[in-house]
Amino acid sequence: MDPQKISSKGVRNTEENEESVNRRINRLTLHLNPVQHLDLPVHPLELLTCAARVKAISVSTATLSEYMRGKHRDIQEQVFAYFNSRPELQTPIEISKDEHRELCMKQLVGLVREGGIRPFRYVVDDPAKYFAIAEAVGSVDMSLGIKMGVQYSLWGGSVINLGTKKHRDKYFNGIDNVDYLGCFAMTELHHGSNVQGLQTVATFDPLTDEFIIDTPNDGAIKWWIGNAAVHGKFATVFAKLMLPTHDTKGGVTDMGVHAFIVPIRDMKTHKTLPGVEIHDCGHKVGLNGVDNGALRFRSVRIPRNNLLNRFGDVSRDGKYTSSLPSINKRFAATLGELVGGRVGLAYSSVGVLKIAVVIATRYSLLRQQFGPPKQPEVSILDYQSQQHKLMPMLASTYAFHFAALHLVEKYSEMKKSHDEELIGDVHALSAGLKAYITSYTQQSLSTCREACGGHGYAAVNRFGSLRNDHDIFQTFEGDNTVLLQQVAGLLLKQYREKFQGGPLTVTWNYLRQSMNSYLAQPNPVTSRWESEDHLRDPNFQLDAFRYRTSRLLQSVAIRLQKHSKTLGGFGAWNRCLNHLLTLAESHIESFILAKFIEAVKNCPDENSRAALKLVCDLYALDRIWNDIGTYRNVDYVAPNKAKAIHKLAEYLCFQVKNIARELVDAFDLPDYVTRAPIGAQTPSEAYSQYTQSVGF
């Protein structure tokens, strides 16, 4: 053997070994000296004093509430005060469907005309104020909140956002003062989530300069249309725009789904107009104050100007023009303008969760059962099992509050700037937060009911109506499973662009910053760290969340590539669907935690900041523990560390319990808003209000 070759080979081996050692050292350095992954606009995170090491946290409810209340609490208090002054407009426990619908209409008209609250004026100009009104109105009666949303966000919003100046000039005042009560006719019997599959058609007639609206079959009947059964006078109807081809065959060209203003009832007599057939969808699981109906159109003619033509128009001679080059682009732009509905639902769902958590926590502090022998009974919130049910939920409510506020701020900024990157970011955030928050809230409503035992089953204590009314939040404005798939799809797109050197939007910038370090082998040293300071370090918490998301993203990308070779794109997606949904939820949890950490950092009051830090730590560690199997499977967390996380999470539950009353009082929901006797703010009044409610 040639000695020179042996020498050369030895040098190469030595170099490779050195390179391997250096790579390992770099990885250890990343773990031991982590890069700041938090994209915060303020100062870098510091490790705050652990609340567990403080003997007691003194929380000022007023100070914490002031930090929580946001910019538009004043107008919410106006809404509360109006309905508190009008007891005849408050929804009773027992009410028929028809009575509830009429009461809901009176509530809306009264709020606007007598109370002086004009929500429509803020839909475009100040969305944050509109969403604050919507949350307050939903607290009064969820049916009223949805009816208002249909009128102003959906019907009114479609006119303003999809139409042009001529539509605004003609319809704004009538929508604003509730003279023009309207509907949003998108969903059909056979199509809900798949809007591009809608079958209703709008065919242009150049001879009369009109569109002819037709329901071609039973599957195309517009279904679940709010305000349609009783009160609506107009409908924004989504239909396929068909233009004559002007050839000898007399064919038509499908230009894709567009929106049209279609009158459905006479303005004076309120009778159904010719060609329009309306039926009542009947009694529902919840929200029976909203009059949902079904609409069929038989050659209903409307003026050409009733086409909401912001993204596409038809001239008098039947020529189509658009600034957007394709059906898909126009469709995406149209739906993009309707994203406010999802923002509103996410925000309102947090409001529902607040009410439920307030009632359940106050009752659990009040209710006493059992205790040590020959000792007084103890509060049921002193039991670890009750703490485990409610304290992580309380922590999640705070986390969702800050995330939803951020979403509203981003949406408001988007409406002013029309920045394309921001539009994409808000679309993904609204889809993910709406899906995640509404699903969590719905599960929590059942947990709160159970946590309050038999008294939670009484209708007067509201869990039943809250649960039934909120249930549909998981479905309308986008089915939650479909929305999470949209988030997963966008994550995969960002993943591909990351490795191709393309830009990433703000929400996913951590993928660019730290994908390589997250996907490195877990550090065997830090995976065993179990000190309280380490576990409560926000950098550890957020790194853990993002590590999980990055792992899920990488692994599902590999699986999709593998399965697409044999199953095709659709089949591969379906094979990996549960994996994709988990990925989307993990990403949203990472975002929520980042916003919570930021809110803790920005809190100016030291005591309030310490309380929020405690709650934030519980939120983070409870989530990590709930998915501890994922972390253990890849050795991100060693067994001793997993045990320490569980132990600390339980202890944090206990600590949060000690300030639970202050935390729920900081939501600033008076008794006439929560309207549940067992959730009275003054403990001594709870049982007396409850007994009075049944006639004692």
N, C-alpha and C positions, 0 to 999 in steps of 0.2 A: 504493500500500500504506500502511496506517495505521502511522505511526511508533511509536505506542504498542504495537501488536501486535508490531512488530519488536523493540522494546526488551524487551517481556515474554518473547518467545521467546528472546532472547539471555540474559536472566537465568536462564531455566529450563535452557538449555544449560550455562551456567556452573555452576549448582548441581549438575546431573547429572555434569559433569566432576569437580567437587570431591568429590562422593560416591564416584565411581569411584576417584579417587586415594586417598581416605581408606580405602576398602575394601581397595585393594591394599596400602596401608601397614599396615593391620591384619593382613593375611595374612602380609606379610613379618615383622611383629613376632612373630606366632605361631611362625614357623619359626626366627627368629633368637633368640627368647627363649621356648623351648617351655614350655608348661604341664607341670607334673609330672603325668604320666598314671599313675604307678605307685600302685596302691592298697595301700600297705604300712602295716602297723600300727606300724612303728617310725619311725626318723628318715628324713628325705628322703635320696635317694641322693646319694652323693658320687662323684666320679670317682676311683677307686682308682688307685694307681700302676701303670702298665702293666708287666706282667711282662717284656715284651720289652725294657724299659729297665733291667731288673735283670740283673746279670751271671749270677746263678744263683739258683734258688729252692731253699731248704733245707726239705724236707718231712719232718716227723716222722710216720711211718706210724701210730704209736700215737695221737698227738694228733688226726690227721685221722680215724682210725677211731673214736675216742671221740665225735667230733662226728657221725659218720655212723650210729652204731650204733642210735640210737633207744632207746626206753624199755624194750623187751622183749627185748633181746639175751640176757639171762640164761636165759630159758626156751628160746630157740633153742639155746643151748649145752647145755642139759639134753637136748634132742632129739638133738643131734649125739653127745653123750657116750653116750647109751643105745645107739644103733645102733653106735657104735664099739666098745662093750663086748660086743656080740652079733654077732660076724661071721657066724653062721649065718643072721641075718636080713637080711644085705646081699644085694642082688640081683646074681646073677652075670651075666656078659656073655652067655652062652648059656643060655637057659632056654625051655622050651616054654610055650605059652599056658596050659595047665591048671596047670602047676607054678607059673607066675608068679602066677596068681590065688590059689592056696592060700598062697603065700608072702606075698602082699599082705595077705591076711586075717590071717595070723599076725603080720605087722608091726603092723597096726592094733590087734589085741587085745593084743599085747605092750606096745606104747607106752602104752595106756590102763591095763591091769590091772597090768602089772609095772613099767613106767616111771613110772607115776603121773601121766602127762600127761592131763588131762581137758579137751579142747578145747571140748566142748559148753557147759561152764559159762561160757565167755566169749563165746559167739555173740551174746548180748543184752547182758550186763552189762559186757563189756570187749572190744568187737570188735577193737580194735587188737592186743590180746594174741592173740586167735584168729588173725588174719591173720599175725602173726609166727610162730605155730606152723605154720600152713599153708605158709608160705614155707620153713621149715626142713624140714618133712616132705617137701615137693616136691623139695628138694635131695637127699634120700636116695633117693627113687624117685618120679618124677612120677606113676606109677600109684597109688602109695600116697597122694600128695597129693590126687588126684582122688577116690579111694575115700573118703578121710576127708571131703572136701568134700561128696560125695553124702550121707554119713551124717549129718553135723552141720549143714552150711550149707543143704542142699537139703531132705532128708527132715526132719531135726530142725528146721531153720529154718522150714519150712512149718507144722509143728505148733505151734511157739511163736508165730510171727508172724501166722498166719492163723487159728489156733484161739483158744480162750479158756481160762480157768483149769481147767475140767474136763479138757481135753486135756493141759495141762501136768502136772497132778497124776497123770494116768493113765500118761503115756508118758515123762516126762522121765528118770527113773532108768534105764529100759530102753534108751533111746537113748544116754544118757551112758555106760553101762558096756558097750555093744555087744551086749546081749542082744536088743534090738529092732533088728536091722539092717534098714534100709529103703531105699526107692527114691523117685524123684521122677518120676512118670509124666505128663509133659506132652506131649512131642513124639509126633506120630503119623506114620505112613507118608506121608500126603499133606499134613501140615501141621507146620511147624516154627516159623518166625518168626511166622506169622499165627496167634497163639494164639486169637484170637476165632473163627477158622474151624474149631476142633476139632469133631470129630463124635461122640466118645464121649458117651453120655447117661446121666444119673442121674435116674430117674423115681421120684417119691415115691408109695408105696403107703399110703394112709391106713388101710387095713384092718389091716395088720400093723405100721404105724409103722416102715417100712423104706424105704431107697432101693434101687432095682434098677439095677445098673451093667451097661450093655450096649455092646458093640462092634458097631455096625449094619452095617458093611461092612469089607472088607479095608483100605481107605484109613484107617480109624480105629484100626487096630492100633497100640498104643503101641510106639514103636521107639527103639532106642538107649538103653534105660533102664538106667542104671548100677546094679549090685548085683542086677539081676533074674535073670540067667541061672543063678546058682548060690547066692548067699548070702542074698538078701533075704527077709524074712518079712512085711514090710508095704510098701505103696506109697501115697504121696499121689497120687491120681488126679484129674486135671483133666478135668471133664466138664460138659456143659450140664445145668443143673438144670431138670427138667421137672415142672411141677405140674399136677394134674388141674384142669380148668376147672369141674367140677361141673355142666356143662350136659347137655342131653339128647343131644348129639352125642358125649359122652365124649372131648372133646379135651384137649389139654395146652397149657400156656403155657411158653414158653422164657424162663427168668429169667437166662440168661447163664451164662458159665463160672464154676464154683465148684470148690473142692478138697475131696476126700473121703479119709478114711483107709480103705484096703481091705486086709485081711489076704490074703496070696497063698500062704503056706505054713503048714502046721501047726507050732505052736511046739514040739511034742515030737518028732514024726516027721520034720519038715521036708519032708513030701510036699506037692505042689501041692494046693491046696484045690479042692473041686468048683466047676465053672464057670469056673475060671481056667486058661488055656492059656499056657504059657511056652515060648519057644524061644530058642536061643542065637544072637546076631547074628554069632558067629564071630570069626575072626582079623581084626584091624584093622591099619591102617598103623602105629599106635603105641598106647600105653597098654593093652597086652594083659594087664596085671595087673588091669584093671577088667573085671568080667563083665557086659558089656552084653547085654541080652535084649529080646525082643519079647513083649508081653502082649496077650492077647485075653480079653474078659469075655463070658460067656454067662449073662445073668440072675443075676448075683452079687448076693445080698442082704446089705446091711449095715444096722446100726441107724441110726436118724435122728441119734443123737448123734455119729455118725462124720463128719457134715458139719462142716468147719472153718468156724465160724460167726461169726468176728469182724466181717465186713462184711455178712453176710446170714444170716437164720435161718428155719427152717420150724417152725411149732408142731405140736402133736400133731394138730390138726384140719386141717393142710395150708395154713395161712395163712403168707404170706411177709412178713417184716419186715426193714427195713434202715434204718440211719441215713443212707444215701446214696441219692439220689433216682432214679438211673438205672443201667441196665446198664453204660454206659460209665464212669460214676463208680466203680462197684463194681469193674469190671475194672481200671481205672487204680490203684485203691487196692491191689488184690490183687497186681498186678505190682510196684507200688512197694515192697512189703514184701520182694520177692525181689531187690532191687537189690544186696544184699550179695554175691551170686555174681559180679557183674561187678567189684565192688571187689576181691574176692579174686583174680580172674583177672588184673587189671591189676597188682596187687601181686606175685603169684607170677611173672608174666611177666618183671618186672624181675629177680627172683631168678634165673630161667633165663638171662637176658641177662648177668648178672654172671658166672655160671659160665663161659659161653662166652667172654666177653671176657678173663677171667682166664687161661683155658687158652691162648687164641690169643696174647695179649700176652706171657705168660711164655715160650712156645715161640719167638715171634719175637725175643725178646731173647736166647734161648739159641742158636738156630740160626744158623750162620754159613755163608755161601756167597759165593764170589768175593771180589774186592777189587782194589786197585790192583796193578799189576805188581810182583812181588817183595816184596809186602807181605802181612801176615796177612789171612785172610779176615775179612769184616765181618759183623756181625749183620744178619739180613734186615730188622729194624726200622729199620736205618739207611737203607734204600732208601725214596725218596720214595713210591713206589707202595704199599709196605706201610704206611707211615704214613697215606697217604690212605685205605686200606681200614679201618684199625683205630682211629686216633686220634679221628676224629669219632664213631665208634661208642662209644668209651670216654667221650667227652664226653656223648653222648646217654644213656649208662647212668647217669651222675651226674645229669643233668637229670631223667630218669624217676624216679630214686630219690626226689628231693625232691618231685616232683609226686605220686607215689604215696603218700608219707607224708602229704602234705596231704590227699589224698582220703580216706585212712583216718581222719584226725583229724576231717574234716567229717562222715564217715559216723557215727563214734562220737558226735559232738555231735548229729547228727540223731536217732539212736536214743534219746537222753536227752530232747531237747527236743520232738520231733515238730513242730517249726516248719514250716509249710507252704512258706514261701519257701525254707528250707534243704533241704527234701525235693526241691523242683523243681531246685535247684542241684546236689544230689548225683546226682539222676537223670541230668541232662545231663552232668555231669563224668564219672560212672562209665561212661556209654555212650561218650563221646568218648575217654577215656583207655584204656579196655579195647580199643577198636577200633584206636586209633593205636599203642599200645605193643605189642600182640600182633602186629600186622602188621609193625612194624619189627623186633621180635625174631626173627620167622620168617625174614625176609630176611637178618638178621645172622647167623643160625646157618649158613646156606649160605656166606656170605662168610667166616666164621671157619674153616669146614672147608677152603675153597679156600686161605685164607691160610696154612694149615698144611701144604699140599701133600699128598704121599702119606701122611704120618703122620697127617694129619687124617682120613684115610679108614679108619683102623683103628678097629674097634668099641671097643677098650679105651680110646680117647681121647675117646669119648662124643659126638662131634658128631652121629653118625648117630642115636643113640637120643634125644638132646635134640631134634633136628630133627623126628623122627617123632612123639615124644610131644607136643611143643608145637604141632604143626601144627593140631590141632583147636581150640586156644585161639581161633583166628580165627573159629570157627563156633559153638561152644556158648556158652550164656548170651547169645545174641544174635549173629546173623551180623554181621560188621564193617560190611558195606555198608549193612545195615539200620540199625545203630546210628548210623552217620555221618549218615544221612538224618534220624534223630530229632534229632541235634544241629543240623543245618541248619534243620529245621523250627522248633526253638525259637529259633534266631537270628533267623529271619524274623519270628516272633511278637514278639520283643523289639524288632526294628527298627520294626515297625508301632506298637507301644506307645510307642516313643521319640518318634515324630512325632505321636502323639496325646496326649502328656503323661502316659502311664501309668507305673507303677513298673517299674524294672528290677532284677533280682536281682543278687547280688554278682558272679557270674562275668562278667556282661556290662556292668558299670557303665561301662567305658571307652567304650561306644557312646554313652552319654548325655554323658559328660564331653567327648568330643573328636570326635564324628562329623563335626561341621561343619568343624573344622580339618583332620581327616584327608582329607576329601573336597574340600578346597580345591585349587587348582592347585598342583603341586609348586613349591617355591621354587627358582628358577634359580641362586641363590647356594649354598645348602646342598647342592643336588644335585651340586655339583662339589667339595665339601669332601672331601679324601682323606687328611688327617693321621691318624696312628695314634691319637692321643688322641681324635679325633672318632669314628673307627670303633669304638673300644673303649669309648665312652661308652654306658652301659646305656640312657640315654634315647634315643639314636639307634637302638640295636638294637631296643628294644621299640616305638618309634614306627614303625620300618620294618615290623615284624611286624603291628602293628595297622593301619597304613595299608593293607597288602595285604588284611587281613580286611575292613576297611570298604569298600574298593573292590569286592571280590568280593561282599559283601553287597548293596551298592547296585545293582550291575550285574545280579545274578541276580534281585533284586526287580523290576527293570524288565523283564527278559526274561520272567519268569513272568506279569506283568501283560499283556504283549503277546501271548504265546502262548495264554493262557487264553481270550482272546476267540474264537479259532478252534478250539483243541484241547480246551477244557475244562480243569478243574483237574488231573485225572489225567494227561492228555496233555501239558499244559504242564510238569508236574513231571518226567515222563519225558524230555521234550525237553531239559530243563536239568539232568538228573541228574548228569552228570560235573562240571558247574559247582558244583552243590550239595555234592558230595563234597569237592571242592577247598576250598570255603568252610569246611566243617566241620573239615577237617584243619588249615587255616590258623588257625582259632580255637583249636584245641587246642594247636598249636605256640606261639601267643601266651601261652596260659595256662602252659604248661610253662616257657617262658623267664621269665615274671614270677616264678614260684615259685623258679626257680634263682637269679635276681638277688637275691631276698629271702634265700635261704639263704646266699649269698655275704656279704651285708651283715650277717647275724646271726652269722656265724662269729667266735668270740671270739679265736682264735689268729691272729696276724698272718701267719705263714708259711702256715698252712693256708688262710687267706683269700686270700692271693696265688695259691696253687695253684688254688683253686676259681675265682677270677676268670679265670685263664688258661683253664681248661677251659670256663667259661661263655662266654667270648668266642669260643672255637673253635666251640662249639655254635651260637651266634647267627650268626656270619659264614658258617659252612658252610651253614646253612639259607638265608641270604640269597643266597649264591652259587648254590645249587642251583636257586633260582627267580629268577635274575637277569633272565630274560626278562620276567617280569611287571613288575619295577621299571623296566626299560629302556623297555618299551612305553609307559609313562605318564610317562617322563622324571623319575621319582623319583630315579633314579641316572644320572648322566651317564657316558659311556664311560670317562673317566679314573678316576672313582670306582669303577666296576665292576672295572676292572683292579686298583685298589688293594685292593679287598675280596678278590679272588682271591689276590693276592700275599700279603696279610697272613694269610689263612686257611691258606695253605700253610706260612707261617713258624710259625704257631701250632701246626700239626701237629708240626713239628720240635721246638718247645719242649715240648709235651706229651709227646712221645717221651722227652725227657730225664728226665722224672719218672714215666714210665709204670709202672715197677716199684712205686714207692711208692703210686701211685694205685690199682693193682689190689690190692696188699697191704692197703690200707685197707678193702677190702670184708670182710676178716677171714674168709676162707673157707679153713679148713685143708685139707691134702691129702686127708684121709679124707672130706671133703665133695665136693671137686672130682673126686676119683677118676680122674684122667687122668694117666698117667705123664709125658707131654710137658709138662704144666702144673704140675709139681712146684714147690713154693715155693723149695726149695734147688736151684739150677741143676745142681750137681754130681751130684744124685741122679736127674735126669730120665731120662737115657739108661740108667742102671743099672736103674731101675724098669721102663723100657720093655723092655729085653732080658730081664729076669726074667719079665715078663708072658708072653713067648712060650717060656720054658723054659730060657734060658741060665743 
